[in-house]
Amino acid sequence: MLLLNKTLLRLAKGLWGWIFAIVIVKLVTLIGITAFAKTISGFLGNIDSPSVTIETAGSAILSALVIAAVTFCSELLRGELEYRCTAKARTALRTKIFSKVLELDAGNIERIGPVSAITSSVDGVESMQTYYSQYLPGLIYCMCAPIYLFFQLKNSSLSVAILLFAVSFVLLPINNIFRSKIETLKTEYWNSMEDLTGYYLESVQGLTTFKLYEQDGERTKVLSKKADAFNRKIMDVMKVNFSSFLLTDGMIYCSILIAMGIVSAGLLQGDILFTSALMILLLSYSFFDSVRQLMNATHTALSGVSAAEKVENLLDIDTSRPYDPALPIDKDVYEGIRMEHVSHSYTGRNAAITDVSLTIPKGKVTALAGLSGCGKSTIAGLLMRFFDPSNGRITLEGKDYYSFTPEQLRKRIIMVPQSVSIFSGTIADNLRIAKKDATKEEMLEALQQVRLKNWVDTLPDGLDTDVGDSGGKLSGGQRQKIGIARALLCKAEYIIFDEATSSVDIQSEQEIWSCVDRLAMTRTLIIISHRLSTIQNADCIYVLSGGKISESGRHEDLMQNHGLYYQLVTEQANLEEHREVGEEK
């Protein structure tokens, strides 16, 4: 019956002090209201008495004003405490969620989806914080307030006290009937909001594409339908809330009406003093104030409980990785990386790679080729240990991958992805992501290797030049080159280029591949490229098809085999030839 959620209670660490402080201030307010009611009813009930003088009237009024002032101050304090509790809850929850997200590797991020992470840390927290600032204090207060008021009223009218006490506790199970329906609706509400948020985010990111193909109108229609569906979920929740309040408020006012009838009858019969009747009148509604506050908080907290389910799914993800530094080193130490009969499947999908065995010699250039979806990027992800293989074994210079933590491994292997992430800040800020204490000379040397130093030297602020939001002030080529320079600062022995030039212009691509050629003299490179002409000088090329290695060797040998690699190279050469002819025309 009570809305006690294990996830939310587990996350309440550090908030209980604020919660109990709110309860105490609520009780002080209740005591003040009761004292005010007693003072006013006592004064008005005896106002026609000869014993009432100006002094006693002034004393009563002064007492009432003091009590009212104390009550007012306690209400202000309660608002401040709720604000502080809310702020603390937001900070604590977002820190936990964000810290967990940062613990996740690429495989887990793909599994939960970025939209779920966003809604959990933004909208989810906004709903969950009311559970701590309103619901839990309201629940504790609701257990205390009716009992306190019962003992305050029982001497005035025991029957009225019992009636109001009984109705105040009956309201909670009745409200619970509606709550079960709302819980179902809230789950649907969150699913609908995630769907709308994801679609909207995707629409904003791909707006240029939709405009190009004149599909923005269709996209708007679908977005409108999803928004309408989300609105209907909100209205469904509001309808049940309205029905709940209609019934409970009806019971509250009916019970107060019955209580007034009992009091009126008692007055006529002389069983109840006028002073007691006034106090009952003033306090009868306060009997239900705690219950109403709890019911209001319950309907709000239900959103937090629904959000907590999603947050729990995120927090419960096992981010531990197999690690055993005591694993034996191969007797036959191989200078490089080996993959032995490795297979891997993503959750809910067919196998990405099956029984793949390959070697990456240290100091050499190894390339991966094949059609899209053949498993090249999966191999790159496994080499970076973004995820672990379903089967098989990977070794680095004779040591099993499981003898390294992912962090240790990535000090030796780094990747330049297809789309480099540039963050708001300066060029230096983005470079120092790879090495916090990188000196100006080290950064300029890395930029020199990617042919960006001369450009940086022309900038008024040099390395301190702001790159804009997500690198918006940079060209595609500049972004990619900064990404490579960042990788070079790591001093990693192995560098993976995963389609590192797929999003840049031809001139930038040529400059980047010139840089790669120079790096091949000092580093071990693993290259994945859609332009097969750029990997012809690789020491070994592995050609993948359907998640398996179909052939391997140097460019010349593979061309003589007339296999898949030969077909891909020939087709790409023909396409480039036709393109050049078209440009000449």
C-alpha positions as a printed NumPy array, in Angstrom:
array([[  0.   ,   0.   ,   0.   ],
       [  2.833,   2.368,   0.83 ],
       [  4.885,   3.732,  -2.037],
       [  8.223,   2.369,  -0.833],
       [ 10.614,   1.745,  -3.694],
       [ 13.837,  -0.145,  -2.925],
       [ 15.811,   1.714,  -5.607],
       [ 14.748,   5.136,  -4.353],
       [ 15.348,   4.152,  -0.73 ],
       [ 18.786,   2.821,  -1.628],
       [ 19.604,   6.136,  -3.306],
       [ 18.405,   8.143,  -0.285],
       [ 21.805,   7.973,   1.391],
       [ 22.73 ,  11.433,   2.66 ],
       [ 19.127,  12.715,   2.425],
       [ 17.567,  11.306,   5.601],
       [ 18.713,  14.255,   7.696],
       [ 16.839,  16.645,   5.402],
       [ 13.788,  14.36 ,   5.309],
       [ 13.466,  14.185,   9.11 ],
       [ 14.119,  17.923,   9.401],
       [ 11.146,  18.553,   7.085],
       [  8.976,  16.23 ,   9.218],
       [  9.965,  18.014,  12.428],
       [  9.151,  21.426,  10.948],
       [  5.791,  20.076,   9.716],
       [  5.005,  18.877,  13.257],
       [  6.005,  22.268,  14.684],
       [  3.597,  23.879,  12.208],
       [  0.831,  21.472,  13.273],
       [  1.444,  22.197,  16.958],
       [  1.311,  25.909,  16.151],
       [ -1.991,  25.53 ,  14.285],
       [ -3.438,  23.548,  17.191],
       [ -2.27 ,  26.15 ,  19.724],
       [ -3.718,  28.926,  17.55 ],
       [ -7.061,  27.086,  17.336],
       [ -7.148,  26.602,  21.114],
       [ -6.329,  30.259,  21.75 ],
       [ -8.909,  31.611,  19.301],
       [-11.65 ,  29.17 ,  20.334],
       [-10.993,  29.862,  24.016],
       [-11.19 ,  33.606,  23.476],
       [-14.285,  33.56 ,  21.238],
       [-16.028,  30.966,  23.401],
       [-15.744,  33.161,  26.469],
       [-16.075,  36.547,  24.804],
       [-19.429,  37.234,  26.467],
       [-18.12 ,  36.231,  29.869],
       [-17.798,  39.019,  32.455],
       [-14.327,  37.72 ,  33.283],
       [-13.055,  38.812,  29.861],
       [-11.296,  42.147,  30.152],
       [ -9.266,  44.25 ,  27.776],
       [ -6.119,  42.801,  29.334],
       [ -7.196,  39.178,  28.816],
       [ -8.387,  39.995,  25.277],
       [ -5.084,  41.676,  24.49 ],
       [ -3.176,  38.751,  25.949],
       [ -5.182,  36.295,  23.827],
       [ -4.661,  38.335,  20.672],
       [ -0.942,  38.714,  21.388],
       [ -0.618,  34.972,  21.987],
       [ -2.445,  34.267,  18.743],
       [ -0.163,  36.649,  16.839],
       [  2.976,  35.083,  18.321],
       [  1.754,  31.582,  17.499],
       [  0.808,  32.705,  13.982],
       [  4.267,  34.251,  13.504],
       [  6.002,  31.073,  14.706],
       [  3.787,  28.968,  12.431],
       [  4.5  ,  31.272,   9.489],
       [  8.254,  31.073,  10.101],
       [  8.114,  27.287,  10.332],
       [  6.284,  27.166,   6.995],
       [  8.99 ,  29.332,   5.434],
       [ 11.62 ,  27.064,   6.948],
       [  9.832,  24.008,   5.571],
       [  9.933,  25.513,   2.087],
       [ 13.659,  26.177,   2.459],
       [ 14.315,  22.647,   3.731],
       [ 12.34 ,  21.118,   0.855],
       [ 14.363,  23.226,  -1.579],
       [ 17.64 ,  22.129,   0.026],
       [ 16.538,  18.495,   0.031],
       [ 15.504,  18.781,  -3.617],
       [ 18.845,  20.34 ,  -4.594],
       [ 20.771,  17.695,  -2.655],
       [ 18.702,  14.893,  -4.232],
       [ 19.21 ,  16.25 ,  -7.748],
       [ 22.954,  16.548,  -7.265],
       [ 23.314,  13.131,  -5.656],
       [ 21.117,  11.316,  -8.184],
       [ 22.679,  12.931, -11.233],
       [ 26.155,  12.263,  -9.867],
       [ 25.32 ,   8.565,  -9.389],
       [ 23.699,   8.249, -12.819],
       [ 26.386,  10.204, -14.649],
       [ 29.167,   8.315, -12.86 ],
       [ 27.535,   5.045, -13.885],
       [ 27.201,   6.195, -17.487],
       [ 30.898,   7.061, -17.521],
       [ 31.676,   3.552, -16.244],
       [ 29.836,   2.007, -19.182],
       [ 31.848,   0.912, -22.162],
       [ 30.75 ,   1.165, -25.785],
       [ 28.899,  -2.161, -25.658],
       [ 26.733,  -1.162, -22.693],
       [ 26.046,   2.317, -24.062],
       [ 24.736,   0.68 , -27.231],
       [ 22.579,  -1.664, -25.163],
       [ 20.772,   0.969, -23.084],
       [ 20.746,   3.66 , -25.784],
       [ 21.77 ,   7.306, -25.313],
       [ 18.126,   8.492, -25.119],
       [ 17.482,   6.291, -22.077],
       [ 20.58 ,   7.699, -20.406],
       [ 19.403,  11.261, -21.116],
       [ 15.84 ,  10.763, -19.845],
       [ 17.119,   8.974, -16.738],
       [ 19.536,  11.742, -15.772],
       [ 17.281,  14.69 , -16.707],
       [ 13.535,  13.999, -16.615],
       [ 13.885,  10.954, -14.358],
       [ 15.742,  12.897, -11.671],
       [ 13.215,  15.741, -11.806],
       [ 10.487,  13.221, -10.915],
       [ 12.544,  11.265,  -8.392],
       [ 13.606,  14.269,  -6.298],
       [  9.98 ,  14.937,  -5.221],
       [  9.953,  11.48 ,  -3.64 ],
       [ 12.538,  12.68 ,  -1.132],
       [ 11.409,  16.261,  -0.566],
       [  7.651,  15.616,  -0.453],
       [  6.571,  11.973,  -0.377],
       [  8.829,  10.459,   2.311],
       [  8.424,  13.452,   4.692],
       [  4.687,  13.41 ,   3.951],
       [  4.46 ,   9.689,   4.715],
       [  6.18 ,  10.014,   8.092],
       [  4.167,  13.133,   8.941],
       [  0.918,  11.403,   7.942],
       [  1.64 ,   8.64 ,  10.472],
       [  2.067,  11.182,  13.297],
       [ -0.39 ,  14.048,  12.626],
       [ -3.766,  12.187,  12.94 ],
       [ -2.623,  10.558,  16.192],
       [ -1.604,  13.923,  17.651],
       [ -4.897,  15.552,  16.581],
       [ -6.92 ,  12.628,  17.94 ],
       [ -5.548,  13.232,  21.436],
       [ -6.147,  16.978,  21.058],
       [ -9.836,  16.471,  20.173],
       [-10.849,  13.411,  22.188],
       [-11.576,  15.418,  25.358],
       [-13.811,  17.79 ,  23.376],
       [-15.729,  15.032,  21.528],
       [-14.533,  11.441,  21.485],
       [-17.03 ,  10.42 ,  18.765],
       [-15.868,  13.204,  16.445],
       [-12.207,  12.378,  17.13 ],
       [-12.782,   8.685,  16.327],
       [-14.738,   9.547,  13.131],
       [-12.088,  11.894,  11.762],
       [ -9.253,   9.565,  12.797],
       [-10.892,   6.556,  11.089],
       [-11.665,   8.411,   7.851],
       [ -8.113,   9.823,   7.661],
       [ -6.686,   6.293,   7.651],
       [ -9.342,   4.839,   5.313],
       [ -8.397,   7.404,   2.668],
       [ -4.958,   5.834,   2.101],
       [ -6.114,   2.34 ,   1.009],
       [ -8.81 ,   3.93 ,  -1.165],
       [ -6.169,   6.113,  -2.78 ],
       [ -4.073,   2.971,  -3.293],
       [ -6.761,   1.53 ,  -5.604],
       [ -6.265,   4.461,  -7.95 ],
       [ -2.501,   4.312,  -7.482],
       [ -2.209,   0.826,  -9.011],
       [ -3.926,   2.115, -12.145],
       [ -1.683,   5.185, -12.246],
       [  1.452,   3.027, -11.909],
       [  0.541,   1.225, -15.127],
       [ -0.183,   4.513, -16.865],
       [  3.077,   6.044, -15.62 ],
       [  5.087,   3.202, -17.167],
       [  3.334,   3.816, -20.477],
       [  3.936,   7.545, -19.988],
       [  7.705,   7.057, -19.626],
       [  7.896,   4.708, -22.609],
       [  6.   ,   7.24 , -24.706],
       [  8.254,  10.075, -23.536],
       [ 11.408,   8.105, -24.398],
       [  9.979,   7.347, -27.829],
       [  9.14 ,  11.019, -28.412],
       [ 12.489,  12.246, -27.056],
       [ 14.477,   9.803, -29.192],
       [ 12.524,  10.651, -32.344],
       [ 12.834,  14.384, -31.708],
       [ 16.588,  14.134, -31.052],
       [ 17.075,  12.076, -34.199],
       [ 14.993,  14.593, -36.176],
       [ 17.067,  17.559, -34.993],
       [ 20.351,  15.786, -35.736],
       [ 19.212,  14.764, -39.202],
       [ 17.345,  17.957, -40.1  ],
       [ 19.681,  18.795, -42.978],
       [ 19.098,  15.379, -44.568],
       [ 15.318,  15.692, -44.235],
       [ 15.441,  19.15 , -45.824],
       [ 17.571,  17.885, -48.696],
       [ 15.117,  15.124, -49.537],
       [ 12.035,  17.198, -48.652],
       [ 11.026,  14.741, -45.959],
       [ 10.741,  17.289, -43.149],
       [  6.979,  17.497, -43.671],
       [  6.55 ,  13.735, -43.234],
       [  8.849,  13.806, -40.237],
       [  6.754,  16.572, -38.694],
       [  3.578,  14.511, -39.138],
       [  5.093,  11.499, -37.379],
       [  6.48 ,  13.756, -34.642],
       [  3.024,  15.283, -34.178],
       [  1.474,  11.815, -33.843],
       [  4.033,  10.834, -31.222],
       [  3.47 ,  14.124, -29.375],
       [ -0.307,  13.519, -29.451],
       [  0.203,   9.987, -28.139],
       [  2.352,  11.36 , -25.318],
       [ -0.274,  14.004, -24.572],
       [ -2.964,  11.292, -24.368],
       [ -0.838,   9.418, -21.805],
       [ -0.62 ,  12.611, -19.731],
       [ -4.388,  13.129, -19.974],
       [ -5.053,   9.505, -18.944],
       [ -2.987,  10.031, -15.8  ],
       [ -4.768,  13.316, -15.078],
       [ -8.205,  11.664, -15.452],
       [ -7.376,   9.01 , -12.866],
       [ -5.897,  11.68 , -10.583],
       [ -9.074,  13.749, -10.9  ],
       [-11.271,  10.748, -10.099],
       [ -9.115,   9.971,  -7.077],
       [ -9.296,  13.516,  -5.729],
       [-13.023,  13.709,  -6.423],
       [-13.71 ,  10.625,  -4.293],
       [-11.285,  11.424,  -1.477],
       [-12.304,  15.084,  -1.224],
       [-15.935,  13.988,  -1.18 ],
       [-15.222,  11.69 ,   1.752],
       [-13.294,  14.423,   3.57 ],
       [-16.056,  17.029,   3.283],
       [-18.763,  14.487,   4.115],
       [-16.926,  13.427,   7.265],
       [-16.452,  17.086,   8.269],
       [-20.166,  17.679,   7.636],
       [-21.075,  14.682,   9.825],
       [-18.679,  15.908,  12.504],
       [-20.35 ,  19.317,  12.459],
       [-23.715,  17.585,  12.806],
       [-22.472,  15.685,  15.855],
       [-21.052,  18.898,  17.333],
       [-24.289,  20.819,  16.673],
       [-26.324,  18.096,  18.335],
       [-23.961,  18.106,  21.289],
       [-24.305,  21.882,  21.624],
       [-28.089,  21.679,  21.631],
       [-28.017,  18.952,  24.255],
       [-25.4  ,  20.734,  26.309],
       [-22.883,  17.886,  26.019],
       [-20.279,  20.017,  24.222],
       [-19.057,  23.424,  25.281],
       [-19.128,  26.229,  22.73 ],
       [-15.366,  26.616,  23.154],
       [-14.825,  22.917,  22.321],
       [-17.183,  23.189,  19.337],
       [-15.15 ,  26.079,  17.939],
       [-11.884,  24.169,  18.352],
       [-13.334,  21.114,  16.575],
       [-14.517,  23.374,  13.766],
       [-11.07 ,  24.938,  13.413],
       [ -9.129,  21.66 ,  13.57 ],
       [-11.412,  19.224,  11.736],
       [-10.028,  20.08 ,   8.298],
       [ -6.455,  19.998,   9.641],
       [ -7.138,  16.346,  10.476],
       [ -7.01 ,  15.59 ,   6.753],
       [ -4.336,  18.066,   5.773],
       [ -1.531,  15.507,   6.277],
       [ -3.421,  12.887,   4.246],
       [ -4.109,  15.33 ,   1.427],
       [ -0.454,  16.355,   1.359],
       [  0.569,  12.69 ,   1.164],
       [ -1.916,  11.951,  -1.637],
       [ -0.7  ,  14.961,  -3.608],
       [  2.89 ,  13.823,  -3.113],
       [  1.947,  10.226,  -3.999],
       [  0.68 ,  11.131,  -7.441],
       [  3.838,  13.152,  -8.076],
       [  6.1  ,  10.488,  -6.589],
       [  4.603,   7.829,  -8.868],
       [  6.473,   9.461, -11.744],
       [  9.631,   9.116,  -9.685],
       [  8.94 ,   5.428,  -9.031],
       [  8.413,   4.804, -12.754],
       [ 11.623,   6.692, -13.518],
       [ 13.411,   4.717, -10.796],
       [ 12.739,   1.491, -12.691],
       [ 14.707,   2.833, -15.647],
       [ 17.419,   4.243, -13.412],
       [ 17.633,   0.873, -11.654],
       [ 18.153,  -0.851, -15.01 ],
       [ 21.011,   1.546, -15.659],
       [ 22.595,   1.302, -12.196],
       [ 22.3  ,  -2.501, -12.128],
       [ 24.373,  -2.95 , -15.282],
       [ 27.426,  -4.972, -14.382],
       [ 30.387,  -2.832, -15.42 ],
       [ 32.984,  -5.196, -13.99 ],
       [ 35.255,  -6.781, -16.565],
       [ 37.185, -10.063, -16.38 ],
       [ 40.607,  -9.281, -14.945],
       [ 43.351, -11.582, -13.706],
       [ 46.88 , -10.158, -13.71 ],
       [ 48.223, -13.582, -12.711],
       [ 47.308, -15.206, -16.035],
       [ 50.385, -16.945, -17.475],
       [ 52.338, -15.38 , -20.331],
       [ 52.561, -17.461, -23.504],
       [ 55.783, -19.416, -23.749],
       [ 55.937, -18.5  , -27.388],
       [ 55.698, -14.712, -26.962],
       [ 54.401, -13.03 , -30.11 ],
       [ 55.561,  -9.449, -30.67 ],
       [ 52.2  ,  -7.925, -31.48 ],
       [ 48.503,  -8.775, -31.101],
       [ 46.89 , -12.133, -31.729],
       [ 43.228, -13.036, -32.075],
       [ 42.637, -16.775, -31.788],
       [ 39.276, -18.232, -32.89 ],
       [ 37.384, -15.15 , -31.703],
       [ 33.601, -14.864, -32.06 ],
       [ 31.322, -12.091, -30.867],
       [ 27.58 , -11.37 , -30.905],
       [ 25.73 ,  -8.22 , -29.893],
       [ 22.638,  -8.591, -27.723],
       [ 19.593,  -9.412, -29.839],
       [ 21.577,  -9.735, -33.079],
       [ 23.264, -12.416, -35.125],
       [ 26.982, -13.094, -34.704],
       [ 29.067, -10.107, -35.809],
       [ 32.243, -12.172, -36.267],
       [ 32.763, -15.946, -36.162],
       [ 35.972, -17.894, -35.503],
       [ 38.292, -15.035, -36.495],
       [ 42.036, -15.625, -36.112],
       [ 44.572, -12.984, -37.132],
       [ 47.922, -11.533, -36.147],
       [ 48.998,  -7.912, -35.952],
       [ 52.816,  -7.764, -35.971],
       [ 54.415,  -5.01 , -33.918],
       [ 55.924,  -2.239, -36.017],
       [ 53.884,  -3.191, -39.097],
       [ 50.732,  -1.928, -40.808],
       [ 47.74 ,  -4.27 , -40.768],
       [ 44.571,  -3.431, -42.681],
       [ 41.   ,  -4.745, -42.479],
       [ 38.859,  -4.657, -45.618],
       [ 35.413,  -5.822, -46.617],
       [ 31.852,  -4.715, -47.241],
       [ 29.888,  -2.762, -44.639],
       [ 28.687,  -4.955, -41.795],
       [ 31.322,  -7.624, -42.301],
       [ 32.756,  -7.18 , -38.773],
       [ 35.668,  -4.738, -39.219],
       [ 34.524,  -2.291, -36.539],
       [ 33.644,  -5.169, -34.219],
       [ 37.259,  -6.343, -34.408],
       [ 38.404,  -2.781, -33.674],
       [ 36.069,  -2.651, -30.66 ],
       [ 37.428,  -5.962, -29.375],
       [ 41.013,  -4.788, -29.821],
       [ 40.168,  -1.674, -27.763],
       [ 38.322,  -3.908, -25.29 ],
       [ 35.108,  -1.915, -25.536],
       [ 33.549,  -5.342, -25.053],
       [ 34.885,  -8.862, -24.585],
       [ 34.555, -11.714, -27.097],
       [ 31.86 , -14.337, -26.7  ],
       [ 34.437, -16.984, -27.53 ],
       [ 38.137, -17.123, -28.303],
       [ 41.216, -15.388, -26.97 ],
       [ 43.136, -12.169, -27.636],
       [ 46.723, -11.584, -26.536],
       [ 49.009,  -8.549, -26.513],
       [ 52.682,  -9.467, -26.747],
       [ 52.032, -12.854, -25.17 ],
       [ 49.762, -11.558, -22.379],
       [ 46.065, -12.45 , -22.322],
       [ 43.759,  -9.44 , -22.723],
       [ 42.134, -10.406, -19.419],
       [ 45.437,  -9.747, -17.636],
       [ 44.95 ,  -6.028, -18.445],
       [ 42.234,  -3.729, -17.199],
       [ 40.6  ,  -1.785, -20.059],
       [ 42.342,   1.344, -18.735],
       [ 45.767,  -0.331, -18.778],
       [ 45.187,  -1.675, -22.26 ],
       [ 44.164,   1.695, -23.672],
       [ 47.461,   3.223, -22.615],
       [ 49.048,   0.952, -25.192],
       [ 46.301,   0.879, -27.849],
       [ 44.394,   3.963, -28.996],
       [ 41.777,   4.515, -31.666],
       [ 40.938,   7.328, -34.069],
       [ 37.242,   6.686, -34.805],
       [ 35.203,   7.513, -37.866],
       [ 33.691,  10.54 , -36.148],
       [ 36.026,  12.291, -33.719],
       [ 34.359,  13.896, -30.697],
       [ 35.396,  17.495, -30.175],
       [ 34.162,  19.206, -27.005],
       [ 33.417,  22.824, -26.216],
       [ 36.51 ,  24.648, -24.975],
       [ 39.861,  25.383, -26.552],
       [ 42.135,  23.415, -28.866],
       [ 44.426,  22.813, -25.884],
       [ 41.507,  21.54 , -23.766],
       [ 40.66 ,  18.971, -26.427],
       [ 44.251,  17.825, -26.799],
       [ 44.78 ,  17.501, -23.051],
       [ 41.976,  14.931, -22.884],
       [ 44.686,  12.5  , -23.985],
       [ 47.352,  13.839, -21.635],
       [ 46.384,  16.183, -18.818],
       [ 49.89 ,  17.546, -18.284],
       [ 50.79 ,  17.936, -21.953],
       [ 53.079,  20.903, -22.491],
       [ 52.624,  23.51 , -25.201],
       [ 55.616,  22.073, -27.052],
       [ 54.165,  18.534, -26.973],
       [ 50.814,  19.735, -28.288],
       [ 52.397,  21.756, -31.083],
       [ 54.567,  18.784, -32.028],
       [ 51.466,  16.562, -32.295],
       [ 49.726,  19.227, -34.4  ],
       [ 52.811,  19.479, -36.594],
       [ 52.565,  15.776, -37.389],
       [ 49.004,  16.237, -38.658],
       [ 49.845,  19.449, -40.546],
       [ 47.841,  21.757, -38.262],
       [ 50.616,  23.665, -36.512],
       [ 50.899,  26.378, -39.176],
       [ 47.15 ,  26.955, -38.998],
       [ 47.212,  27.196, -35.189],
       [ 50.133,  29.659, -35.381],
       [ 47.985,  32.001, -37.486],
       [ 45.233,  32.107, -34.862],
       [ 45.325,  35.12 , -32.481],
       [ 44.83 ,  32.88 , -29.427],
       [ 46.807,  29.918, -30.752],
       [ 46.148,  26.774, -28.689],
       [ 43.717,  28.765, -26.545],
       [ 41.38 ,  29.318, -29.501],
       [ 37.779,  28.379, -28.687],
       [ 36.486,  25.582, -30.935],
       [ 32.803,  26.292, -30.318],
       [ 30.044,  23.991, -29.138],
       [ 31.045,  20.421, -30.102],
       [ 33.774,  21.878, -32.307],
       [ 31.301,  23.829, -34.417],
       [ 33.953,  26.389, -35.446],
       [ 36.161,  23.715, -37.025],
       [ 35.954,  22.092, -40.441],
       [ 35.538,  18.344, -40.768],
       [ 39.193,  17.927, -41.686],
       [ 40.386,  20.028, -38.749],
       [ 38.247,  18.017, -36.335],
       [ 39.667,  14.744, -37.602],
       [ 43.26 ,  16.005, -37.492],
       [ 42.851,  17.219, -33.912],
       [ 41.501,  13.757, -33.108],
       [ 44.645,  12.166, -34.573],
       [ 46.891,  14.678, -32.766],
       [ 45.093,  13.773, -29.553],
       [ 45.837,  10.09 , -30.188],
       [ 49.497,  10.881, -30.837],
       [ 49.813,  12.612, -27.461],
       [ 48.996,   9.291, -25.77 ],
       [ 52.265,   7.83 , -27.047],
       [ 50.408,   4.535, -27.515],
       [ 52.353,   1.86 , -29.39 ],
       [ 49.325,   0.688, -31.373],
       [ 46.932,   3.009, -33.212],
       [ 43.663,   1.909, -34.815],
       [ 42.271,   4.071, -37.62 ],
       [ 38.604,   3.11 , -37.991],
       [ 37.414,   4.834, -41.179],
       [ 39.271,   7.921, -39.92 ],
       [ 38.93 ,   9.816, -43.217],
       [ 35.387,   8.903, -44.237],
       [ 33.949,  12.308, -43.262],
       [ 36.585,  14.688, -44.657],
       [ 37.285,  16.293, -48.031],
       [ 39.816,  14.849, -50.499],
       [ 42.585,  17.326, -49.635],
       [ 42.228,  16.653, -45.882],
       [ 42.088,  12.936, -46.593],
       [ 45.357,  13.077, -48.511],
       [ 47.009,  15.051, -45.715],
       [ 45.758,  12.583, -43.095],
       [ 47.028,   9.578, -45.048],
       [ 50.405,  11.293, -45.461],
       [ 50.477,  11.58 , -41.677],
       [ 49.507,   7.902, -41.37 ],
       [ 52.33 ,   6.906, -43.722],
       [ 54.829,   8.746, -41.512],
       [ 53.372,   7.158, -38.36 ],
       [ 53.857,   3.724, -39.921],
       [ 57.604,   4.195, -39.453],
       [ 57.334,   4.454, -35.643],
       [ 54.   ,   2.883, -34.592],
       [ 51.991,  -0.276, -35.125],
       [ 48.93 ,   0.652, -37.177],
       [ 45.633,  -1.148, -37.693],
       [ 43.763,   0.533, -40.533],
       [ 40.128,   0.194, -41.531],
       [ 39.355,   2.261, -44.6  ],
       [ 36.584,   2.387, -47.176],
       [ 39.116,   3.625, -49.761],
       [ 41.089,   0.502, -50.607],
       [ 43.698,   2.501, -52.483],
       [ 44.925,   3.835, -49.129],
       [ 45.766,   0.392, -47.703],
       [ 47.678,  -1.044, -50.674],
       [ 51.012,  -0.573, -48.908],
       [ 49.897,  -2.419, -45.76 ],
       [ 52.107,  -5.299, -44.666],
       [ 49.043,  -7.538, -44.382],
       [ 45.42 ,  -7.069, -45.441],
       [ 42.65 ,  -9.177, -43.913],
       [ 39.491,  -9.372, -46.02 ],
       [ 36.286, -10.107, -44.108],
       [ 33.006, -11.426, -45.438],
       [ 29.99 , -12.314, -43.317],
       [ 31.958, -12.001, -40.105],
       [ 34.719, -14.362, -41.233],
       [ 38.15 , -13.88 , -42.788],
       [ 37.849, -14.9  , -46.41 ],
       [ 41.449, -14.134, -47.459],
       [ 44.585, -12.378, -46.279],
       [ 47.941, -11.246, -47.616],
       [ 49.63 ,  -8.305, -49.298],
       [ 47.864,  -6.246, -51.927],
       [ 49.72 ,  -7.838, -54.861],
       [ 48.995, -11.385, -53.71 ],
       [ 45.308, -10.685, -53.089],
       [ 44.912,  -9.114, -56.537],
       [ 46.348, -12.263, -58.122],
       [ 43.838, -14.43 , -56.238],
       [ 40.902, -12.724, -58.007],
       [ 38.808, -13.111, -54.845],
       [ 36.609, -10.675, -52.935],
       [ 39.405,  -8.139, -52.456],
       [ 40.087,  -8.096, -56.19 ],
       [ 36.39 ,  -7.466, -56.88 ],
       [ 36.209,  -4.633, -54.354],
       [ 39.355,  -2.931, -55.621],
       [ 38.251,  -3.257, -59.263],
       [ 34.757,  -1.904, -58.584],
       [ 36.108,   1.028, -56.578],
       [ 38.683,   1.858, -59.266],
       [ 35.95 ,   1.868, -61.924],
       [ 33.764,   4.161, -59.818],
       [ 36.611,   6.604, -59.24 ],
       [ 37.496,   6.555, -62.941],
       [ 33.894,   7.375, -63.896],
       [ 33.82 ,  10.148, -61.314],
       [ 37.006,  11.73 , -62.665],
       [ 35.648,  11.559, -66.221],
       [ 32.446,  13.23 , -65.071],
       [ 34.381,  15.999, -63.33 ],
       [ 36.439,  16.666, -66.492],
       [ 33.259,  17.018, -68.53 ]])
